[in-house]
Amino acid sequence: MSQIKYKKLSENEIDQKIRQMNGWDLEEGKLTKSFKFSNFVEAFGFMTKIALEAEKINHHPEWSNVYNTVTIKLSTHDVGGITDYDIKLAEIIDNNNQK
């Protein structure tokens, strides 16, 4: 398998991208967003959908789940910051959260 080449985004690029994203914030150098569901099963189902999508693009989120809340943090550890792949995964996550 070939290595994916990530492009680390500048602070200006990140600021511009975040303005176009629904509910994502920059916290501790990571794109961050929390999602609330009606119960644990819905939250876990959402995580399962995202896990399958993340695997397809070989880019995996840092996340936590407490009952009905899923908190996701995105950054690319290989480059020590946010890349275009984090933006892409955030878009995939948002698209999979449409009701």
Secondary structure, DSSP 8 states (H G I E B T S, - for coil): -------B--HHHHHHHHHTSSS-EEETTEEEEEEE-SSHHHHHHHHHHHHHHHHHHT---EEEEETTEEEEEE-BTTTTB-BHHHHHHHHHHHHTT--
